[in-house]
């Protein structure tokens, strides 16, 4: 199941209030291992388009 599918399934079965009571943190965060992988492979990151936020 992809993350977007999981999000939709949760949304279909639970209200925002129910989810808020079940999870204290709702989001994604890179682990130290993931941050190191990004540093180690900067050339790959540079080849992909950047998003403007």
mmCIF file of the C-alpha atoms, coordinates in Angstrom:
data_MODEL
# 
_entry.id   MODEL 
# 
loop_
_atom_site.group_PDB 
_atom_site.id 
_atom_site.type_symbol 
_atom_site.label_atom_id 
_atom_site.label_alt_id 
_atom_site.label_comp_id 
_atom_site.label_asym_id 
_atom_site.label_entity_id 
_atom_site.label_seq_id 
_atom_site.pdbx_PDB_ins_code 
_atom_site.Cartn_x 
_atom_site.Cartn_y 
_atom_site.Cartn_z 
_atom_site.occupancy 
_atom_site.B_iso_or_equiv 
_atom_site.pdbx_formal_charge 
_atom_site.auth_seq_id 
_atom_site.auth_comp_id 
_atom_site.auth_asym_id 
_atom_site.auth_atom_id 
_atom_site.pdbx_PDB_model_num 
ATOM 1  C CA . UNK A 1 1  ? 0.000   0.000  0.000   1.00 0.00 ? 1  UNK A CA 1 
ATOM 2  C CA . UNK A 1 2  ? 1.358   3.396  -0.973  1.00 0.00 ? 2  UNK A CA 1 
ATOM 3  C CA . UNK A 1 3  ? 1.388   6.252  1.512   1.00 0.00 ? 3  UNK A CA 1 
ATOM 4  C CA . UNK A 1 4  ? -1.384  8.051  -0.381  1.00 0.00 ? 4  UNK A CA 1 
ATOM 5  C CA . UNK A 1 5  ? -3.527  4.877  -0.279  1.00 0.00 ? 5  UNK A CA 1 
ATOM 6  C CA . UNK A 1 6  ? -2.921  4.506  3.441   1.00 0.00 ? 6  UNK A CA 1 
ATOM 7  C CA . UNK A 1 7  ? -3.856  8.129  4.061   1.00 0.00 ? 7  UNK A CA 1 
ATOM 8  C CA . UNK A 1 8  ? -7.080  7.720  2.078   1.00 0.00 ? 8  UNK A CA 1 
ATOM 9  C CA . UNK A 1 9  ? -7.979  4.489  3.878   1.00 0.00 ? 9  UNK A CA 1 
ATOM 10 C CA . UNK A 1 10 ? -7.439  6.111  7.273   1.00 0.00 ? 10 UNK A CA 1 
ATOM 11 C CA . UNK A 1 11 ? -9.497  9.100  6.189   1.00 0.00 ? 11 UNK A CA 1 
ATOM 12 C CA . UNK A 1 12 ? -12.317 6.788  5.039   1.00 0.00 ? 12 UNK A CA 1 
ATOM 13 C CA . UNK A 1 13 ? -12.463 4.920  8.344   1.00 0.00 ? 13 UNK A CA 1 
ATOM 14 C CA . UNK A 1 14 ? -11.552 7.486  11.015  1.00 0.00 ? 14 UNK A CA 1 
ATOM 15 C CA . UNK A 1 15 ? -12.423 11.098 11.748  1.00 0.00 ? 15 UNK A CA 1 
ATOM 16 C CA . UNK A 1 16 ? -9.724  13.695 12.344  1.00 0.00 ? 16 UNK A CA 1 
ATOM 17 C CA . UNK A 1 17 ? -10.634 13.692 16.034  1.00 0.00 ? 17 UNK A CA 1 
ATOM 18 C CA . UNK A 1 18 ? -10.201 9.912  16.284  1.00 0.00 ? 18 UNK A CA 1 
ATOM 19 C CA . UNK A 1 19 ? -6.833  10.040 14.542  1.00 0.00 ? 19 UNK A CA 1 
ATOM 20 C CA . UNK A 1 20 ? -5.674  12.908 16.755  1.00 0.00 ? 20 UNK A CA 1 
ATOM 21 C CA . UNK A 1 21 ? -6.398  10.826 19.842  1.00 0.00 ? 21 UNK A CA 1 
ATOM 22 C CA . UNK A 1 22 ? -4.422  7.858  18.474  1.00 0.00 ? 22 UNK A CA 1 
ATOM 23 C CA . UNK A 1 23 ? -1.282  9.642  17.241  1.00 0.00 ? 23 UNK A CA 1 
ATOM 24 C CA . UNK A 1 24 ? 0.738   12.323 19.001  1.00 0.00 ? 24 UNK A CA 1 
ATOM 25 C CA . UNK A 1 25 ? 2.861   13.026 15.895  1.00 0.00 ? 25 UNK A CA 1 
ATOM 26 C CA . UNK A 1 26 ? 1.389   12.860 12.412  1.00 0.00 ? 26 UNK A CA 1 
ATOM 27 C CA . UNK A 1 27 ? 3.961   13.331 9.708   1.00 0.00 ? 27 UNK A CA 1 
ATOM 28 C CA . UNK A 1 28 ? 7.185   12.137 8.246   1.00 0.00 ? 28 UNK A CA 1 
ATOM 29 C CA . UNK A 1 29 ? 10.707  12.786 9.441   1.00 0.00 ? 29 UNK A CA 1 
ATOM 30 C CA . UNK A 1 30 ? 14.018  11.601 8.068   1.00 0.00 ? 30 UNK A CA 1 
ATOM 31 C CA . UNK A 1 31 ? 16.005  9.332  10.326  1.00 0.00 ? 31 UNK A CA 1 
ATOM 32 C CA . UNK A 1 32 ? 19.707  10.033 10.903  1.00 0.00 ? 32 UNK A CA 1 
ATOM 33 C CA . UNK A 1 33 ? 20.445  7.143  8.504   1.00 0.00 ? 33 UNK A CA 1 
ATOM 34 C CA . UNK A 1 34 ? 18.241  8.770  5.846   1.00 0.00 ? 34 UNK A CA 1 
ATOM 35 C CA . UNK A 1 35 ? 19.910  12.155 6.330   1.00 0.00 ? 35 UNK A CA 1 
ATOM 36 C CA . UNK A 1 36 ? 23.321  10.511 5.903   1.00 0.00 ? 36 UNK A CA 1 
ATOM 37 C CA . UNK A 1 37 ? 22.157  8.733  2.743   1.00 0.00 ? 37 UNK A CA 1 
ATOM 38 C CA . UNK A 1 38 ? 21.104  12.084 1.271   1.00 0.00 ? 38 UNK A CA 1 
ATOM 39 C CA . UNK A 1 39 ? 24.513  13.563 2.081   1.00 0.00 ? 39 UNK A CA 1 
ATOM 40 C CA . UNK A 1 40 ? 26.325  10.539 0.638   1.00 0.00 ? 40 UNK A CA 1 
ATOM 41 C CA . UNK A 1 41 ? 24.378  10.694 -2.636  1.00 0.00 ? 41 UNK A CA 1 
ATOM 42 C CA . UNK A 1 42 ? 24.098  14.431 -3.268  1.00 0.00 ? 42 UNK A CA 1 
ATOM 43 C CA . UNK A 1 43 ? 24.737  13.985 -7.017  1.00 0.00 ? 43 UNK A CA 1 
ATOM 44 C CA . UNK A 1 44 ? 21.513  11.978 -7.331  1.00 0.00 ? 44 UNK A CA 1 
ATOM 45 C CA . UNK A 1 45 ? 19.569  14.602 -5.404  1.00 0.00 ? 45 UNK A CA 1 
ATOM 46 C CA . UNK A 1 46 ? 20.958  17.369 -7.626  1.00 0.00 ? 46 UNK A CA 1 
ATOM 47 C CA . UNK A 1 47 ? 19.691  15.639 -10.784 1.00 0.00 ? 47 UNK A CA 1 
ATOM 48 C CA . UNK A 1 48 ? 16.061  15.852 -9.641  1.00 0.00 ? 48 UNK A CA 1 
ATOM 49 C CA . UNK A 1 49 ? 13.931  18.999 -9.907  1.00 0.00 ? 49 UNK A CA 1 
ATOM 50 C CA . UNK A 1 50 ? 13.469  21.001 -6.751  1.00 0.00 ? 50 UNK A CA 1 
ATOM 51 C CA . UNK A 1 51 ? 10.031  21.914 -5.441  1.00 0.00 ? 51 UNK A CA 1 
ATOM 52 C CA . UNK A 1 52 ? 9.311   25.475 -4.422  1.00 0.00 ? 52 UNK A CA 1 
ATOM 53 C CA . UNK A 1 53 ? 7.438   25.715 -1.137  1.00 0.00 ? 53 UNK A CA 1 
# 
